[in-house]
Amino acid sequence: MKRDQRASHPGLQPMDDTMLTRESWKIFQIMGEFVEGFERLARIKPSVSIFGSARIPPESPTYQLAEKIARELSDAGFAVVSGGGPGIMEAANKGAFGGKSPSIGLNINLPHEQTANAYQDVSLYFRHFFSRKVMFVKYASAYVVLPGGFGTLDELAEILTLVQTNKTRRIPIILVGSAFWKGLLEWFENTLVTDGTISPEDLELYTVVDDSKSVVDAIFNFYEYGGLEPTSEERERLMDL
């Protein structure tokens, strides 16, 4: 089909000029989110990104464990980055806020569920999940993932994919709560590896722990023979993230 024929094809719907203009100018809003994120986070390092459910209440042992992990990471010299909302995000920010290093919230505008918690030294606000997700990865020295729902699984799958495909540098990916993650990890091994959709060595991309000390130890053990800062080759890869 020639170009002029496609233009009038019944399957191609005309777009209102106003809507088309809004779509085109949206790119500047997206650029603004990236620029602000890069400028405000590039100098805050080393940092650890912590993930988990927004629905876990403060009285939950999982919330309390997340707060303890964040406090110990903060006192060990790591800035802590969370999604800025309630639940595990709040616990992470709260623990870091009481520690020695900055507490950072990458807040997202949502119709429900997301309200900024009060424990943030640095707060950024995003309209778009994809620009926010880049900020979680780009400057992180480690990922700590506690129990959560679809959003948490999305972030976990994102970092596993980026490391697996060498789009980002190898960093510790730590899953907290062996009982919670057991079913998913067995599915990885028994279905994904068996069916050949991932490689057996991909199972080595993450570590499973159950306590705060093991989180901190896993990060320090990973970097025992290398620096926290990315190499020049890794920086080049991160430019194309």
Buried (B, 14 or more C-beta within 10 A) or exposed (E): EEEEEEEEEEEEEEEEEEEEEEEEEEEEEBEEBBEBBEEBBEEBBBBBBBBBBBEBEEEBEBBBBBBBBBBBBBBBEBBBBBBBBBBBBBBBBBBBBBBEBBBBBBBBEEEEEBEBBEBBBBBBBBBBEEBBBBBBBBBBBBBBBBBBEEBBEEBBEBBBEBBBEEEBBEBBBBBBBEEBBEEEBEEBEEEBBEEEEBEEEBEEBBBBBEEBEBBBEBBEEBBEEEEBEBEEEBEEBBEEE
